[in-house]
Amino acid sequence: MTSGSSATQRGLTRFNTSDESAAQAELHEVCTSSAWGRKIIAQRPFASAQTLFTASDAAMAELSTEDLAEAMAGHPPIGRPKPGDPTSSREQRGMAGASEELKAEMLELNLAYQDRFGHVFLICATGLTGEQMRDALKVRIANTPDQEWEIVRAELGKINRIRLTSLVEQGENA
């Protein structure tokens, strides 16, 4: 067993055995949907990180539009990470070095998207450049609301997996 998998197992054990309020608080940092968090808590303990991810994906698939909106409320617009939130800044790193022109274009596109759909543009930004995020926004703004909700659900699922990985990799140091 590698030390990384040992740390993951320790982190998973810590999560599995933490009291419910502490586990809920950790899950709220992953996803602000209370329905999603309740579904995950109800399935503890998890035998592996993969079973946690599978449970997360299943819970995400079951969320209503209202639950998705609650989950999205925890995500700032692309190009404007939540001040003082290292997770938000890390996830949106691709916009950090963007030109003022690209930042202005993203602001304009974000506002147009929000006017069209009634919520922020959500994308799993980890590893994407500002240009890639802009291009995705330009494509997605033409979607129907139903198409966009399903894309949002998939993007939230990706974000949750990244954040859950970080949660269980914290080992005993969390």
Order of alpha helices (4+ residues) and beta strands (2+ residues): alpha-alpha-alpha-alpha-alpha-alpha-alpha-alpha-alpha-alpha
